Amino acid sequence: MLEYWISTDTGARCLRFEQQEAVAFCPREQAQYLPSWPELRSAPVALKHFNQTPAVAVYARSYKALRRLKDYCQSQDITLWEADIKPSERFTMERFIFGSLALRDDSQQTLLLNPKIKPAHYQPNLKLLSVDIETSMATASQPEQLYSIGFVGQFNGASEKRVFMLGDASLPRPVWLSLFPQLKDLLLAANDWLQAYDPDVLIGWHVLGFDFRVLERVYREQGVPFAWGRGQQPVRLRDGQNNNFFCDIDGRVVVDGIDALKAASYQFESFSLEFVGQALLARGKKIDADKLADRGQAIGEMFQEDKIALAKYNLQDCQLVLDIFAHTHILNYLIQRSRLTGHTLDRIGGSVAAFEYLYLPKLHRAGYIAPNMGEGLDDFKAPGGLVMDSQPGIYKDVLVLDFKSLYPSIIRTFKIDPMGLIEGLLSAPEDTIDGFHGARFHRDKHFLPDMITRLWAERETAKENKDAAVSQAIKIIMNSFYGILGSKGCRFFDARLASAITERGHQVIQDSAAWIERQGYEVIYGDTDSVFVYLKKDHSLSQAQKVGRSLQDRLNHYWRDRLQQEFKLECDLEIEYERHYRHFLMPTIRGSELGSKKRYAGITSDEQLIFKGLEAVRSDWTALAKEVQTNLYRLIFHGQAYEDYLLNIVQEVKAGKRDRQLVYKKRIRRQLDDYVKNVPPQIQAARKAEVFYQEHNQSSQYRHGGWIEYVMTLAGPEPLTYIQHPLDYQHYIDKQIAPVADGILYFLQKRFHNLIDPQQDIFSR
């Protein structure tokens, strides 16, 4: 039996499909070795494997039985294909259901048995409920203790808020605050209220990794069902890989704000609610910023002394998450992603699954089944994107030309496709397009190029309609296709597929650079899909733009003619004049005269200062280094004096006026005990912090990883929460200011330490 909950104009409905079988495929010659279990049956089908082996379909009465069969076949060396596809996903993918559907039913029943469904495009109006809990801080001997559960709902422009908190029920309070002397009564009341409000989507910040895990434990300890699903069904939590957590909740979905923003390619120095709120909305949590370091203590004090203040803080967190969702339109992004890939709203990652959902139904209708992982050619390693050797220096007037979605356009142009590779190798040369390493792709029998063409057209429409959510969703999906085909975690992996994309990309960039240089300009760098063109002579803004547009148009014409002549192909490659840098720096590798890669800086014609890969945009450098680099580069690019600026910075650092900017923030990627021989500064600081936590009966913060903030003192690195010694200002001058300054001073034949201490130069001669 398969069960799906859907949102409709008349409310949530449950679709139940009975007597649905799970299916896998087996080589026809091995079918006789399948077990004769009563819950299995097999039948011949007109399908074959990529190696042309005919297959039979194996049907199981349940997914559990199919998993049992999979284990049996592995033990008996019997091949099964597509045995890992869940029946719930196969059912919808084979019917081309992507996110929404149409059903034939005029009744108003909540439960529908075996309804007729078909693909449709429906934009749901989902009822959101933001959830946040307040707790004590965990200690070494005791987990978090629940103080309150806050809810803020949003639907059709109206909002509703409630807080359920431990406390004396006789105390005066706002109508939205309910107090309970017993924790069990609080949990039961939260269950009842949530069922009455009946949201479609529960949202929060780190909601599965913290809020739901604490709630699951507290509900269990109190002997109360964590009944937040529709029909009072219990919440079921699952642990995944890489510290991910998943939630099964009947009739609803839980969306974590952090995961959702990461899925949409948002990037922040920190994904804390405070940082993201300030970055997007210029406001953060209700507790004053100077109290955030002692947040646990502040919350505990409010719980004891001012429960209304804590309840307001609880609601503020809920509202802040709702406002971030509204500001970013992130829920609409997730809905559009579902419409394009079949993903559920709460799906984390899943690029491979999205590709398979799109591709498998088409493959089956063409007479093929999908291979298993590890069956593709793996005799060589396909190269990554081309990164050209750079020409270090400070330049005036540099243009950037960028191929628009280079890898997707290569797939479209050269018909790169998993089934197309198989059909190409079986076909006459005149029906195929050569790849690399013996690969040939069929000119007509393929799916992926057409899938990208459809997505490309939809994205252009979305851009015209200014629909950023759809445009971003399509961009991410299209750009993921190369990574999928080059990943051994995909059943369609074949080194010839990945190389057909990347090696063609190398050819396109190298030949484009050669063509540009034949026009009298110099290409000083190239990176995957871009070339950086030095104009050699000074140009006015209008002159530089004219050159950029001319190179764009003529280079596109060059590729159209060349592909038609060499391959008889229509060209979907398109290069765009992207940017004009009035001043541009291509640095050297530190300690070398060689040019670096993926690192540069420049000022554009509209005065925008852009850094790529340099300290100003790296999270592991201090705020001081970022400020110095930004200001110093701007001064030098504009031809202004910079010596006094550097001297003043050094003096202020030594005087302790820049202490707030001297904090390092780095990730701890392994357990602290794993660091034995090489113990970097952040680990030294974390170990000192752990000693402090143990002495104060506080729970470990870093033993299993995470982020740490620390400073360098005269006694070495120390955590920001436990500084015992004076800061080592000379360290920051030598390791933070000097490197970012010398990165550009090198090209002026200057050195930072000679500028701030000219006497040093006497001893270096």
Secondary structure, DSSP 4 states (H G I P E B T S, - for coil): -EEEEEEETTEEEEEEE-SPPEEEEEEGGGGGGS---TTEEEEEEEEE-TT--EEEEEEESSHHHHHHHHHHHHHTT---BSTTS-HHHHHHHTTT--S-EEE------SEEES--EEE------PPEEEEEEEEPPPBSSS---EEEEEEEEEETTEEEEEEEEES-TTS---TTEEEESSHHHHHHHHHHHHHHH--SEEEESSIIIIIHHHHHHHHHHHT-----SGGGPPPEEEE-STT-EEEE-TT-EEEEHHHHHHHTT---S---HHHHHHHHHS---SS-GGGGGGHHHHHHHHHHH-HHHHHHHHHHHHHHHHHHHHHHTHHHHHHHHHHHH---TT--S-HHHHHHHHHHHHHHHTTB-PPPTT-S--SSPPP---BPPP--EEEEEEEEEEETTHHHHHHHHHT--HHHHHHHHHS-GGGEEE-STT-EEESSS-SHHHHHHHHHHHHHHHHHTT-HHHHHHHHHHHHHHHHHHT-TTSTT--HHHHHHHHHHHHHHHHHHHHHHHHTT-EEEEEETTEEEEE-SS---HHHHHHHHHHHHHHHHHHHHHHHHHHH-------EEEEEEEEEEEEPBPTTSSSB-SS-EEEEETTS-EEEESSGGG-TTS-HHHHHHHHHHHHHHHTT---HHHHHHHHHHHHTTTTGGG--EEEEE-S-GGG--S---HHHHHHHHHHHHHHHTTB--SSTT-EEEEEEEETTEEEETT---S-B-HHHHIIIIIHHHHHHHHGGGT--HHHHH-TTHHHHT-
